[in-house]
Amino acid sequence: MKVLVTGGAGFIGSHVSEALLGRGDEIVIIDNFNDFYNPANKRRNIEDIKINPHAVVVEGDICDQKLLNSLFEKNKFDAVIHLAARAGVRPSIEDPLLYEKVNIGGTYLLFNTMRQYGVKQIVLASSSSVYGNQTKVPFAESDCVDFPISPYAATKKACEEIAYTYNKIAGIKSVCLRFFTVYGERGRPDMAPWLFVESVLKNKKIKVFGDGTAKRDYTYVGDIVEGILSALGKVGEFEYEVINLGNNNPVILKDFIETVERVTGVKANKEILPQQLGDVFQTHADIKKAQTLLGYQPKVSLEEGLNNFLIWYKKNFI
């Protein structure tokens, strides 16, 4: 199988790319190595991938139509895994037009290029943020997602709608996967798992926004990768599906910090700050649909996953 992986040098993308190569697929990665966080992290992520004879890494932007045309002309892709996006709730509030350009505009260009070159299968990343601040838990795919509370969330909902549209006008079969707070090795340095572990190890204050009762459904990257590969294997059986990939086990922020303390063996020094604009109070994935359609079953506990991250972090940053 030959797969285009957009955002393939990033956190989730590099793990997916390795998994595809590990099972014998050919891949082409497109990633623009932007400065949302240190691009050196992404380059480190793909050091081994770049030397694999079954992988091609292209430094470029999904918003570049000429580049997309060139990739699709040179390669007969069987499917696309679309992970490229501007990430982060809070930065999207500061620069919403950038998020609109990349997340919505780039996704439109990708789907339209697939239509032009006859590529009919795609698995794309959505987000639990589309559920907004709803109080019904767990969050199910059938829930109303008409009330996003950040530009980022709005762009992710739009991507789902684009996928639906191109199924209708071009017959492109798609699975939109709503990820729930993914963490693990190579994780994003702007997210709590990295920030908290790093702060504790360096004896810096952990910034706690709100009263510490916010809940997140932390999902280990290895479990997410298994869900993505399963979706890739089954996407041809569907027309259009939206599926949660989470852990179905939300963790209160206070308990998360205690887990970080146990894993690192260091007591956290906390700084309490006001709740941040755009942050949802809770996430909690209903994963019954993923279990039924994809055979998905998260296996890694928060403590085990954080310990894996800690080992990786110490190896690469200390």
Phi, psi and omega in degrees: 000138177248125190233132169272125178246107176278141184069028188286353177263356182281191183304293182288320184300320180292324176293318178297316181299316178298319180295320178297314179296323181296335180259005172100009178280162169260142181226151166237123179259134168240127181208138182264002176048048183289172187263025174305319164222176189307116180301338178299330177298316180293322180294324175294322182303325189249018180304314180283328180296319185299330183267001178281128183295346180262011181235141172235131179248121180246123177272108183185178191247137177292348177274001180264099184299320180298320179294316178300315178302317181297317180296317182286333176287324183279337188231137175264092184282138173276331183197167178235138167248113189257101180245348183294132179186157164281125186256162172102128180289306186297315178297332180292335178289327181280330184220066186295329182291328175296319180293322177295318182296311186281306188288318180270305181300315180296322179291320175301314180299318181297311180296320181293325176292320174301317179300316182294326185256008172073025176271125195246005183224135180212140169246125183230152184274122166251202188207149174296343181297341181295340181284346179065212185258039181291151183264342178290129177227154352289164180284124180249153183299337180277354180292153175292131177237041182271004187229060176293149183245017174210153175302323178303310180300319180297321179293324180290323175296319179299322179298321176298319180292324177297317179300317179298315181301315183284342168293319183286322185265343185225358179071020178283122181273132187221149169236119177263119183257119178272105181281142178246107172037074182280138179217168178139189181305139183070014183302165181287133182288354177267357184260158189305315182305313179291310184301316184288315179298314180298316181296317180296315182295329182261011178057039175256161180288137171276128178274115180253113182267122183092198186267008177086006182258359176299147184242141175227142178268078184294129184234124184290141187300326179297322176292321178298317180299318178299320178295320180295315181294323176296317178299320179298321180288338185249354187302329179294344179276346185249166167264305180206123178223145170246127187222131174287138166238102179219192181256345181060033182208074184296146183239128176293143184306319179300319180289326177298316179296320177297324177293318176301318179297318179294316184293318182275337185075020183233138178283134182279144173254110190261143172241116184274126183230162180297156176301140183272142177300133177093344180283134176276156182285325183208153167227142182202111186274129164277116186251015181299321180294318178296321178296318183287312186274328187246352186067027185283135176209105179298139187242337191263124178287162179300317182296317179295316181295318178294325177294320176299318178297318181300315179300315179296316182298313181298323181293325189256341188230001179234000000 
